[in-house]
Amino acid sequence: MKLWVIIVNILLWPGRKLVRRFPDLGTAERNLIHNVTNYVVWLSLICGLLIYVLIKTMPAA
């Protein structure tokens, strides 16, 4: 379980890093930037994994 927490913290790091660049934003804006950044990171990871699985499982032509 601790390994999963470490992996999730690494994947959520870009959102926290980006929010720190804009200290003057309000709470709602900071949360929006954080959530959208994390959504993009997770979506990219899932798409990359899906492409990898598709390439590995496709039969040779």
PQR file with spaces between the fields and no chain letter, atoms N, CA, C, O and H, PARSE charges and radii, in Angstrom:
ATOM       1  N    MET     1       0.826   -1.199    0.000 -0.4000 1.5000
ATOM       2  CA   MET     1       0.000    0.000    0.000 -0.0000 2.0000
ATOM       3  C    MET     1       0.863    1.253    0.000  0.5500 1.7000
ATOM       4  O    MET     1       0.500    2.250   -0.625 -0.5500 1.4000
ATOM       5  N    LYS     2       1.991    1.220    0.685 -0.4000 1.5000
ATOM       6  CA   LYS     2       2.846    2.396    0.745 -0.0000 2.0000
ATOM       7  C    LYS     2       3.421    2.722   -0.632  0.5500 1.7000
ATOM       8  O    LYS     2       3.605    3.893   -0.965 -0.5500 1.4000
ATOM       9  H    LYS     2       2.285    0.410    1.193  0.4000 1.0000
ATOM      10  N    LEU     3       3.707    1.688   -1.436 -0.4000 1.5000
ATOM      11  CA   LEU     3       4.211    1.911   -2.792 -0.0000 2.0000
ATOM      12  C    LEU     3       3.178    2.660   -3.627  0.5500 1.7000
ATOM      13  O    LEU     3       3.531    3.549   -4.402 -0.5500 1.4000
ATOM      14  H    LEU     3       3.558    0.737   -1.165  0.4000 1.0000
ATOM      15  N    TRP     4       1.903    2.304   -3.473 -0.4000 1.5000
ATOM      16  CA   TRP     4       0.839    2.979   -4.209 -0.0000 2.0000
ATOM      17  C    TRP     4       0.774    4.460   -3.825  0.5500 1.7000
ATOM      18  O    TRP     4       0.574    5.309   -4.694 -0.5500 1.4000
ATOM      19  H    TRP     4       1.616    1.582   -2.844  0.4000 1.0000
ATOM      20  N    VAL     5       0.937    4.777   -2.563 -0.4000 1.5000
ATOM      21  CA   VAL     5       0.921    6.173   -2.099 -0.0000 2.0000
ATOM      22  C    VAL     5       2.077    6.945   -2.722  0.5500 1.7000
ATOM      23  O    VAL     5       1.906    8.095   -3.125 -0.5500 1.4000
ATOM      24  H    VAL     5       1.099    4.088   -1.857  0.4000 1.0000
ATOM      25  N    ILE     6       3.234    6.335   -2.804 -0.4000 1.5000
ATOM      26  CA   ILE     6       4.397    6.983   -3.419 -0.0000 2.0000
ATOM      27  C    ILE     6       4.141    7.242   -4.897  0.5500 1.7000
ATOM      28  O    ILE     6       4.447    8.324   -5.400 -0.5500 1.4000
ATOM      29  H    ILE     6       3.374    5.400   -2.476  0.4000 1.0000
ATOM      30  N    ILE     7       3.580    6.257   -5.599 -0.4000 1.5000
ATOM      31  CA   ILE     7       3.290    6.417   -7.032 -0.0000 2.0000
ATOM      32  C    ILE     7       2.273    7.532   -7.251  0.5500 1.7000
ATOM      33  O    ILE     7       2.453    8.365   -8.140 -0.5500 1.4000
ATOM      34  H    ILE     7       3.330    5.379   -5.191  0.4000 1.0000
ATOM      35  N    VAL     8       1.219    7.559   -6.463 -0.4000 1.5000
ATOM      36  CA   VAL     8       0.194    8.601   -6.608 -0.0000 2.0000
ATOM      37  C    VAL     8       0.784    9.974   -6.318  0.5500 1.7000
ATOM      38  O    VAL     8       0.469   10.931   -7.025 -0.5500 1.4000
ATOM      39  H    VAL     8       1.072    6.883   -5.741  0.4000 1.0000
ATOM      40  N    ASN     9       1.627   10.098   -5.302 -0.4000 1.5000
ATOM      41  CA   ASN     9       2.253   11.388   -4.997 -0.0000 2.0000
ATOM      42  C    ASN     9       3.140   11.861   -6.136  0.5500 1.7000
ATOM      43  O    ASN     9       3.186   13.056   -6.426 -0.5500 1.4000
ATOM      44  H    ASN     9       1.882    9.320   -4.728  0.4000 1.0000
ATOM      45  N    ILE    10       3.840   10.951   -6.780 -0.4000 1.5000
ATOM      46  CA   ILE    10       4.673   11.325   -7.926 -0.0000 2.0000
ATOM      47  C    ILE    10       3.801   11.807   -9.079  0.5500 1.7000
ATOM      48  O    ILE    10       4.139   12.786   -9.744 -0.5500 1.4000
ATOM      49  H    ILE    10       3.804    9.980   -6.544  0.4000 1.0000
ATOM      50  N    LEU    11       2.683   11.130   -9.319 -0.4000 1.5000
ATOM      51  CA   LEU    11       1.805   11.520  -10.422 -0.0000 2.0000
ATOM      52  C    LEU    11       1.063   12.824  -10.147  0.5500 1.7000
ATOM      53  O    LEU    11       0.706   13.534  -11.087 -0.5500 1.4000
ATOM      54  H    LEU    11       2.409   10.335   -8.778  0.4000 1.0000
ATOM      55  N    LEU    12       0.824   13.152   -8.890 -0.4000 1.5000
ATOM      56  CA   LEU    12       0.129   14.398   -8.557 -0.0000 2.0000
ATOM      57  C    LEU    12       1.075   15.585   -8.416  0.5500 1.7000
ATOM      58  O    LEU    12       0.623   16.722   -8.276 -0.5500 1.4000
ATOM      59  H    LEU    12       1.114   12.575   -8.126  0.4000 1.0000
ATOM      60  N    TRP    13       2.377   15.333   -8.452 -0.4000 1.5000
ATOM      61  CA   TRP    13       3.363   16.386   -8.259 -0.0000 2.0000
ATOM      62  C    TRP    13       3.250   17.521   -9.277  0.5500 1.7000
ATOM      63  O    TRP    13       3.360   18.678   -8.871 -0.5500 1.4000
ATOM      64  H    TRP    13       2.744   14.410   -8.566  0.4000 1.0000
ATOM      65  N    PRO    14       3.036   17.265  -10.594 -0.5600 1.5000
ATOM      66  CA   PRO    14       2.960   18.402  -11.536  0.2800 2.0000
ATOM      67  C    PRO    14       1.862   19.399  -11.193  0.5500 1.7000
ATOM      68  O    PRO    14       2.046   20.602  -11.380 -0.5500 1.4000
ATOM      69  N    GLY    15       0.730   18.926  -10.698 -0.4000 1.5000
ATOM      70  CA   GLY    15      -0.349   19.836  -10.321 -0.0000 2.0000
ATOM      71  C    GLY    15       0.047   20.743   -9.178  0.5500 1.7000
ATOM      72  O    GLY    15      -0.230   21.942   -9.212 -0.5500 1.4000
ATOM      73  H    GLY    15       0.581   17.949  -10.546  0.4000 1.0000
ATOM      74  N    ARG    16       0.691   20.190   -8.170 -0.4000 1.5000
ATOM      75  CA   ARG    16       1.141   21.004   -7.036 -0.0000 2.0000
ATOM      76  C    ARG    16       2.215   21.988   -7.469  0.5500 1.7000
ATOM      77  O    ARG    16       2.219   23.137   -7.027 -0.5500 1.4000
ATOM      78  H    ARG    16       0.916   19.216   -8.143  0.4000 1.0000
ATOM      79  N    LYS    17       3.124   21.547   -8.328 -0.4000 1.5000
ATOM      80  CA   LYS    17       4.215   22.405   -8.798 -0.0000 2.0000
ATOM      81  C    LYS    17       3.652   23.590   -9.589  0.5500 1.7000
ATOM      82  O    LYS    17       4.102   24.722   -9.415 -0.5500 1.4000
ATOM      83  H    LYS    17       3.120   20.613   -8.687  0.4000 1.0000
ATOM      84  N    LEU    18       2.677   23.333  -10.451 -0.4000 1.5000
ATOM      85  CA   LEU    18       2.091   24.395  -11.266 -0.0000 2.0000
ATOM      86  C    LEU    18       1.323   25.393  -10.402  0.5500 1.7000
ATOM      87  O    LEU    18       1.390   26.597  -10.649 -0.5500 1.4000
ATOM      88  H    LEU    18       2.312   22.413  -10.593  0.4000 1.0000
ATOM      89  N    VAL    19       0.606   24.917   -9.406 -0.4000 1.5000
ATOM      90  CA   VAL    19      -0.175   25.807   -8.538 -0.0000 2.0000
ATOM      91  C    VAL    19       0.748   26.734   -7.756  0.5500 1.7000
ATOM      92  O    VAL    19       0.386   27.883   -7.505 -0.5500 1.4000
ATOM      93  H    VAL    19       0.552   23.939   -9.205  0.4000 1.0000
ATOM      94  N    ARG    20       1.918   26.267   -7.369 -0.4000 1.5000
ATOM      95  CA   ARG    20       2.859   27.110   -6.614 -0.0000 2.0000
ATOM      96  C    ARG    20       3.387   28.277   -7.445  0.5500 1.7000
ATOM      97  O    ARG    20       3.851   29.269   -6.883 -0.5500 1.4000
ATOM      98  H    ARG    20       2.212   25.333   -7.573  0.4000 1.0000
ATOM      99  N    ARG    21       3.325   28.175   -8.765 -0.4000 1.5000
ATOM     100  CA   ARG    21       3.818   29.263   -9.620 -0.0000 2.0000
ATOM     101  C    ARG    21       2.884   30.468   -9.613  0.5500 1.7000
ATOM     102  O    ARG    21       3.293   31.566   -9.992 -0.5500 1.4000
ATOM     103  H    ARG    21       2.949   27.369   -9.222  0.4000 1.0000
ATOM     104  N    PHE    22       1.645   30.283   -9.192 -0.4000 1.5000
ATOM     105  CA   PHE    22       0.658   31.359   -9.199 -0.0000 2.0000
ATOM     106  C    PHE    22       0.097   31.568   -7.794  0.5500 1.7000
ATOM     107  O    PHE    22      -1.029   31.156   -7.516 -0.5500 1.4000
ATOM     108  H    PHE    22       1.313   29.392   -8.884  0.4000 1.0000
ATOM     109  N    PRO    23       0.864   32.202   -6.905 -0.5600 1.5000
ATOM     110  CA   PRO    23       0.402   32.343   -5.513  0.2800 2.0000
ATOM     111  C    PRO    23      -0.745   33.336   -5.337  0.5500 1.7000
ATOM     112  O    PRO    23      -1.409   33.322   -4.300 -0.5500 1.4000
ATOM     113  N    ASP    24      -0.992   34.197   -6.323 -0.4000 1.5000
ATOM     114  CA   ASP    24      -2.026   35.223   -6.176 -0.0000 2.0000
ATOM     115  C    ASP    24      -3.426   34.728   -6.524  0.5500 1.7000
ATOM     116  O    ASP    24      -4.395   35.469   -6.361 -0.5500 1.4000
ATOM     117  H    ASP    24      -0.452   34.209   -7.165  0.4000 1.0000
ATOM     118  N    LEU    25      -3.549   33.506   -6.993 -0.4000 1.5000
ATOM     119  CA   LEU    25      -4.860   32.990   -7.371 -0.0000 2.0000
ATOM     120  C    LEU    25      -5.684   32.650   -6.137  0.5500 1.7000
ATOM     121  O    LEU    25      -5.159   32.382   -5.056 -0.5500 1.4000
ATOM     122  H    LEU    25      -2.761   32.904   -7.126  0.4000 1.0000
ATOM     123  N    GLY    26      -6.979   32.672   -6.341 -0.4000 1.5000
ATOM     124  CA   GLY    26      -7.875   32.270   -5.258 -0.0000 2.0000
ATOM     125  C    GLY    26      -7.920   30.753   -5.126  0.5500 1.7000
ATOM     126  O    GLY    26      -7.326   30.022   -5.919 -0.5500 1.4000
ATOM     127  H    GLY    26      -7.406   32.890   -7.219  0.4000 1.0000
ATOM     128  N    THR    27      -8.628   30.308   -4.121 -0.4000 1.5000
ATOM     129  CA   THR    27      -8.701   28.873   -3.846 -0.0000 2.0000
ATOM     130  C    THR    27      -9.372   28.115   -4.982  0.5500 1.7000
ATOM     131  O    THR    27      -8.908   27.041   -5.363 -0.5500 1.4000
ATOM     132  H    THR    27      -9.110   30.901   -3.477  0.4000 1.0000
ATOM     133  N    ALA    28     -10.438   28.646   -5.520 -0.4000 1.5000
ATOM     134  CA   ALA    28     -11.154   27.950   -6.595 -0.0000 2.0000
ATOM     135  C    ALA    28     -10.277   27.809   -7.836  0.5500 1.7000
ATOM     136  O    ALA    28     -10.244   26.750   -8.463 -0.5500 1.4000
ATOM     137  H    ALA    28     -10.816   29.519   -5.211  0.4000 1.0000
ATOM     138  N    GLU    29      -9.569   28.879   -8.184 -0.4000 1.5000
ATOM     139  CA   GLU    29      -8.705   28.822   -9.361 -0.0000 2.0000
ATOM     140  C    GLU    29      -7.545   27.853   -9.158  0.5500 1.7000
ATOM     141  O    GLU    29      -7.172   27.111  -10.068 -0.5500 1.4000
ATOM     142  H    GLU    29      -9.596   29.739   -7.674  0.4000 1.0000
ATOM     143  N    ARG    30      -6.980   27.871   -7.953 -0.4000 1.5000
ATOM     144  CA   ARG    30      -5.870   26.948   -7.659 -0.0000 2.0000
ATOM     145  C    ARG    30      -6.336   25.498   -7.734  0.5500 1.7000
ATOM     146  O    ARG    30      -5.640   24.643   -8.282 -0.5500 1.4000
ATOM     147  H    ARG    30      -7.282   28.473   -7.214  0.4000 1.0000
ATOM     148  N    ASN    31      -7.511   25.228   -7.182 -0.4000 1.5000
ATOM     149  CA   ASN    31      -8.054   23.870   -7.241 -0.0000 2.0000
ATOM     150  C    ASN    31      -8.337   23.448   -8.671  0.5500 1.7000
ATOM     151  O    ASN    31      -8.095   22.299   -9.040 -0.5500 1.4000
ATOM     152  H    ASN    31      -8.076   25.923   -6.736  0.4000 1.0000
ATOM     153  N    LEU    32      -8.847   24.368   -9.480 -0.4000 1.5000
ATOM     154  CA   LEU    32      -9.130   24.054  -10.878 -0.0000 2.0000
ATOM     155  C    LEU    32      -7.850   23.718  -11.637  0.5500 1.7000
ATOM     156  O    LEU    32      -7.804   22.722  -12.359 -0.5500 1.4000
ATOM     157  H    LEU    32      -9.043   25.301   -9.181  0.4000 1.0000
ATOM     158  N    ILE    33      -6.815   24.537  -11.480 -0.4000 1.5000
ATOM     159  CA   ILE    33      -5.540   24.272  -12.152 -0.0000 2.0000
ATOM     160  C    ILE    33      -4.954   22.948  -11.675  0.5500 1.7000
ATOM     161  O    ILE    33      -4.461   22.161  -12.483 -0.5500 1.4000
ATOM     162  H    ILE    33      -6.853   25.346  -10.894  0.4000 1.0000
ATOM     163  N    HIS    34      -5.005   22.702  -10.387 -0.4000 1.5000
ATOM     164  CA   HIS    34      -4.474   21.465   -9.818 -0.0000 2.0000
ATOM     165  C    HIS    34      -5.216   20.250  -10.377  0.5500 1.7000
ATOM     166  O    HIS    34      -4.590   19.268  -10.777 -0.5500 1.4000
ATOM     167  H    HIS    34      -5.405   23.342   -9.731  0.4000 1.0000
ATOM     168  N    ASN    35      -6.545   20.315  -10.406 -0.4000 1.5000
ATOM     169  CA   ASN    35      -7.341   19.180  -10.877 -0.0000 2.0000
ATOM     170  C    ASN    35      -7.178   18.942  -12.370  0.5500 1.7000
ATOM     171  O    ASN    35      -7.073   17.793  -12.801 -0.5500 1.4000
ATOM     172  H    ASN    35      -7.054   21.113  -10.081  0.4000 1.0000
ATOM     173  N    VAL    36      -7.155   20.000  -13.165 -0.4000 1.5000
ATOM     174  CA   VAL    36      -6.994   19.836  -14.611 -0.0000 2.0000
ATOM     175  C    VAL    36      -5.616   19.271  -14.937  0.5500 1.7000
ATOM     176  O    VAL    36      -5.494   18.390  -15.788 -0.5500 1.4000
ATOM     177  H    VAL    36      -7.240   20.933  -12.815  0.4000 1.0000
ATOM     178  N    THR    37      -4.589   19.765  -14.272 -0.4000 1.5000
ATOM     179  CA   THR    37      -3.234   19.248  -14.499 -0.0000 2.0000
ATOM     180  C    THR    37      -3.159   17.775  -14.137  0.5500 1.7000
ATOM     181  O    THR    37      -2.587   16.981  -14.883 -0.5500 1.4000
ATOM     182  H    THR    37      -4.688   20.480  -13.580  0.4000 1.0000
ATOM     183  N    ASN    38      -3.726   17.405  -13.012 -0.4000 1.5000
ATOM     184  CA   ASN    38      -3.706   16.003  -12.609 -0.0000 2.0000
ATOM     185  C    ASN    38      -4.516   15.137  -13.571  0.5500 1.7000
ATOM     186  O    ASN    38      -4.133   14.002  -13.854 -0.5500 1.4000
ATOM     187  H    ASN    38      -4.191   18.050  -12.405  0.4000 1.0000
ATOM     188  N    TYR    39      -5.635   15.667  -14.074 -0.4000 1.5000
ATOM     189  CA   TYR    39      -6.441   14.940  -15.055 -0.0000 2.0000
ATOM     190  C    TYR    39      -5.633   14.673  -16.317  0.5500 1.7000
ATOM     191  O    TYR    39      -5.672   13.566  -16.854 -0.5500 1.4000
ATOM     192  H    TYR    39      -5.946   16.589  -13.844  0.4000 1.0000
ATOM     193  N    VAL    40      -4.901   15.673  -16.797 -0.4000 1.5000
ATOM     194  CA   VAL    40      -4.086   15.513  -18.002 -0.0000 2.0000
ATOM     195  C    VAL    40      -2.980   14.488  -17.770  0.5500 1.7000
ATOM     196  O    VAL    40      -2.705   13.670  -18.648 -0.5500 1.4000
ATOM     197  H    VAL    40      -4.869   16.573  -16.361  0.4000 1.0000
ATOM     198  N    VAL    41      -2.345   14.521  -16.603 -0.4000 1.5000
ATOM     199  CA   VAL    41      -1.279   13.557  -16.293 -0.0000 2.0000
ATOM     200  C    VAL    41      -1.836   12.142  -16.278  0.5500 1.7000
ATOM     201  O    VAL    41      -1.259   11.247  -16.896 -0.5500 1.4000
ATOM     202  H    VAL    41      -2.568   15.185  -15.890  0.4000 1.0000
ATOM     203  N    TRP    42      -2.945   11.925  -15.584 -0.4000 1.5000
ATOM     204  CA   TRP    42      -3.530   10.587  -15.514 -0.0000 2.0000
ATOM     205  C    TRP    42      -4.023   10.130  -16.881  0.5500 1.7000
ATOM     206  O    TRP    42      -3.838    8.969  -17.244 -0.5500 1.4000
ATOM     207  H    TRP    42      -3.414   12.652  -15.082  0.4000 1.0000
ATOM     208  N    LEU    43      -4.645   11.024  -17.642 -0.4000 1.5000
ATOM     209  CA   LEU    43      -5.136   10.665  -18.972 -0.0000 2.0000
ATOM     210  C    LEU    43      -3.984   10.290  -19.893  0.5500 1.7000
ATOM     211  O    LEU    43      -4.093    9.332  -20.658 -0.5500 1.4000
ATOM     212  H    LEU    43      -4.795   11.967  -17.346  0.4000 1.0000
ATOM     213  N    SER    44      -2.885   11.030  -19.830 -0.4000 1.5000
ATOM     214  CA   SER    44      -1.711   10.709  -20.637 -0.0000 2.0000
ATOM     215  C    SER    44      -1.136    9.353  -20.251  0.5500 1.7000
ATOM     216  O    SER    44      -0.742    8.570  -21.115 -0.5500 1.4000
ATOM     217  H    SER    44      -2.797   11.808  -19.208  0.4000 1.0000
ATOM     218  N    LEU    45      -1.089    9.082  -18.964 -0.4000 1.5000
ATOM     219  CA   LEU    45      -0.576    7.797  -18.491 -0.0000 2.0000
ATOM     220  C    LEU    45      -1.450    6.644  -18.976  0.5500 1.7000
ATOM     221  O    LEU    45      -0.931    5.627  -19.437 -0.5500 1.4000
ATOM     222  H    LEU    45      -1.409    9.718  -18.262  0.4000 1.0000
ATOM     223  N    ILE    46      -2.755    6.791  -18.878 -0.4000 1.5000
ATOM     224  CA   ILE    46      -3.673    5.734  -19.304 -0.0000 2.0000
ATOM     225  C    ILE    46      -3.613    5.540  -20.815  0.5500 1.7000
ATOM     226  O    ILE    46      -3.607    4.404  -21.289 -0.5500 1.4000
ATOM     227  H    ILE    46      -3.176    7.617  -18.504  0.4000 1.0000
ATOM     228  N    CYS    47      -3.568    6.633  -21.581 -0.4000 1.5000
ATOM     229  CA   CYS    47      -3.466    6.520  -23.041 -0.0000 2.0000
ATOM     230  C    CYS    47      -2.154    5.863  -23.449  0.5500 1.7000
ATOM     231  O    CYS    47      -2.133    5.024  -24.349 -0.5500 1.4000
ATOM     232  H    CYS    47      -3.572    7.556  -21.196  0.4000 1.0000
ATOM     233  N    GLY    48      -1.069    6.237  -22.797 -0.4000 1.5000
ATOM     234  CA   GLY    48       0.220    5.611  -23.090 -0.0000 2.0000
ATOM     235  C    GLY    48       0.204    4.132  -22.792  0.5500 1.7000
ATOM     236  O    GLY    48       0.732    3.338  -23.571 -0.5500 1.4000
ATOM     237  H    GLY    48      -1.087    6.919  -22.066  0.4000 1.0000
ATOM     238  N    LEU    49      -0.391    3.746  -21.680 -0.4000 1.5000
ATOM     239  CA   LEU    49      -0.494    2.333  -21.325 -0.0000 2.0000
ATOM     240  C    LEU    49      -1.373    1.585  -22.323  0.5500 1.7000
ATOM     241  O    LEU    49      -1.051    0.460  -22.705 -0.5500 1.4000
ATOM     242  H    LEU    49      -0.820    4.390  -21.047  0.4000 1.0000
ATOM     243  N    LEU    50      -2.470    2.192  -22.746 -0.4000 1.5000
ATOM     244  CA   LEU    50      -3.353    1.573  -23.728 -0.0000 2.0000
ATOM     245  C    LEU    50      -2.644    1.377  -25.063  0.5500 1.7000
ATOM     246  O    LEU    50      -2.764    0.317  -25.677 -0.5500 1.4000
ATOM     247  H    LEU    50      -2.731    3.105  -22.435  0.4000 1.0000
ATOM     248  N    ILE    51      -1.912    2.382  -25.514 -0.4000 1.5000
ATOM     249  CA   ILE    51      -1.163    2.260  -26.768 -0.0000 2.0000
ATOM     250  C    ILE    51      -0.108    1.171  -26.652  0.5500 1.7000
ATOM     251  O    ILE    51       0.083    0.389  -27.584 -0.5500 1.4000
ATOM     252  H    ILE    51      -1.814    3.243  -25.016  0.4000 1.0000
ATOM     253  N    TYR    52       0.575    1.112  -25.523 -0.4000 1.5000
ATOM     254  CA   TYR    52       1.587    0.076  -25.302 -0.0000 2.0000
ATOM     255  C    TYR    52       0.962   -1.320  -25.367  0.5500 1.7000
ATOM     256  O    TYR    52       1.503   -2.223  -26.006 -0.5500 1.4000
ATOM     257  H    TYR    52       0.420    1.746  -24.765  0.4000 1.0000
ATOM     258  N    VAL    53      -0.180   -1.486  -24.701 -0.4000 1.5000
ATOM     259  CA   VAL    53      -0.847   -2.793  -24.704 -0.0000 2.0000
ATOM     260  C    VAL    53      -1.320   -3.148  -26.103  0.5500 1.7000
ATOM     261  O    VAL    53      -1.187   -4.297  -26.525 -0.5500 1.4000
ATOM     262  H    VAL    53      -0.620   -0.753  -24.183  0.4000 1.0000
ATOM     263  N    LEU    54      -1.870   -2.187  -26.829 -0.4000 1.5000
ATOM     264  CA   LEU    54      -2.324   -2.460  -28.190 -0.0000 2.0000
ATOM     265  C    LEU    54      -1.172   -2.858  -29.102  0.5500 1.7000
ATOM     266  O    LEU    54      -1.313   -3.773  -29.913 -0.5500 1.4000
ATOM     267  H    LEU    54      -1.979   -1.254  -26.487  0.4000 1.0000
ATOM     268  N    ILE    55      -0.047   -2.189  -28.979 -0.4000 1.5000
ATOM     269  CA   ILE    55       1.110   -2.520  -29.812 -0.0000 2.0000
ATOM     270  C    ILE    55       1.635   -3.907  -29.465  0.5500 1.7000
ATOM     271  O    ILE    55       1.987   -4.676  -30.359 -0.5500 1.4000
ATOM     272  H    ILE    55       0.067   -1.445  -28.320  0.4000 1.0000
ATOM     273  N    LYS    56       1.690   -4.229  -28.194 -0.4000 1.5000
ATOM     274  CA   LYS    56       2.233   -5.524  -27.769 -0.0000 2.0000
ATOM     275  C    LYS    56       1.307   -6.688  -28.100  0.5500 1.7000
ATOM     276  O    LYS    56       1.782   -7.801  -28.326 -0.5500 1.4000
ATOM     277  H    LYS    56       1.404   -3.604  -27.468  0.4000 1.0000
ATOM     278  N    THR    57       0.001   -6.457  -28.134 -0.4000 1.5000
ATOM     279  CA   THR    57      -0.937   -7.559  -28.347 -0.0000 2.0000
ATOM     280  C    THR    57      -1.385   -7.704  -29.795  0.5500 1.7000
ATOM     281  O    THR    57      -2.046   -8.688  -30.126 -0.5500 1.4000
ATOM     282  H    THR    57      -0.384   -5.553  -27.951  0.4000 1.0000
ATOM     283  N    MET    58      -1.053   -6.767  -30.661 -0.4000 1.5000
ATOM     284  CA   MET    58      -1.461   -6.887  -32.064 -0.0000 2.0000
ATOM     285  C    MET    58      -0.669   -7.999  -32.741  0.5500 1.7000
ATOM     286  O    MET    58       0.537   -8.130  -32.534 -0.5500 1.4000
ATOM     287  H    MET    58      -0.516   -5.967  -30.393  0.4000 1.0000
ATOM     288  N    PRO    59      -1.354   -8.793  -33.548 -0.5600 1.5000
ATOM     289  CA   PRO    59      -0.632   -9.844  -34.263  0.2800 2.0000
ATOM     290  C    PRO    59       0.257   -9.250  -35.354  0.5500 1.7000
ATOM     291  O    PRO    59      -0.047   -8.201  -35.923 -0.5500 1.4000
ATOM     292  N    ALA    60       1.341   -9.931  -35.627 -0.4000 1.5000
ATOM     293  CA   ALA    60       2.260   -9.459  -36.669 -0.0000 2.0000
ATOM     294  C    ALA    60       1.590   -9.604  -38.030  0.5500 1.7000
ATOM     295  O    ALA    60       0.905  -10.591  -38.297 -0.5500 1.4000
ATOM     296  H    ALA    60       1.587  -10.783  -35.166  0.4000 1.0000
ATOM     297  N    ALA    61       1.794   -8.622  -38.873 -0.4000 1.5000
ATOM     298  CA   ALA    61       1.161   -8.644  -40.195 -0.0000 2.0000
ATOM     299  C    ALA    61       1.969   -9.438  -41.192  0.5500 1.7000
ATOM     300  O    ALA    61       1.575   -9.556  -42.352 -0.5500 1.4000
ATOM     301  H    ALA    61       2.351   -7.820  -38.656  0.4000 1.0000
